[in-house]
């Protein structure tokens, strides 16, 4: 069993959150079991959260603020906790993504993370068979990342997908149907342009793999290239130029946005158990 009294709050944001939660709960004379019941979670899970072994939920953070009268302390801290749930090598990209005014992304195997539903994301993250608890934490982090699309001034999102992304079923029919419905909705929002490269287009400029190009209001533009174990961020002008050219070629080879919407709708109709 993990013990919260072994934690040093200076070790990490998660440790700071965990020790604060335990301190205020004990100060209020509330048992761990009682708070877990209020949060509709198992006491064992709350124990792990207070020991910084599991990520807290957004709902627990709001409950803690109401229960302990902390004026939004845990609610404000929660996004920072989630950010540090990402692998160290991925955190710089998340921060750059939040600052981007335009995001151009190409995917050949799976939906881009910014447009994944919860069920689809769970299937993608579980494909390598890691610890189920780790999968859930990464699902939470991925969905939190999507909050940039809900801002008053969201970034412009330009997505090109290989048709393979529509055809590769992740999880159940219901999971895939929900994902395609979400994609269809996203494709019709004002800040998103989505195009599909059909199989009959043959070879294309994205055969080297998925990537994302970020346009920043301040500082040089960057490119994120995905990899087997981890991705890398490229900021050299020649790399950014090469990625921009590849993306332009991909968009030229793809169906128009309207025809791409039609293909997504057709793929949705074709889904069978």
Secondary structure as UniProt FT lines:
FT   HELIX           4..6
FT   TURN            9..10
FT   HELIX           13..27
FT   TURN            28..29
FT   HELIX           32..38
FT   TURN            39..40
FT   HELIX           43..50
FT   TURN            51..52
FT   HELIX           58..68
FT   TURN            71..72
FT   HELIX           73..83
FT   TURN            84..85
FT   HELIX           88..99
FT   STRAND          100..107
FT   HELIX           113..115
FT   HELIX           118..126
FT   TURN            127..128
FT   HELIX           132..145
FT   HELIX           146..150
FT   TURN            152..153
FT   STRAND          156..162
FT   HELIX           163..167
FT   HELIX           173..187
FT   TURN            190..191
FT   STRAND          192..197
FT   HELIX           199..201
FT   TURN            205..208
FT   STRAND          211..216
FT   STRAND          222..225
FT   STRAND          232..234
FT   HELIX           237..253
FT   HELIX           257..270
//
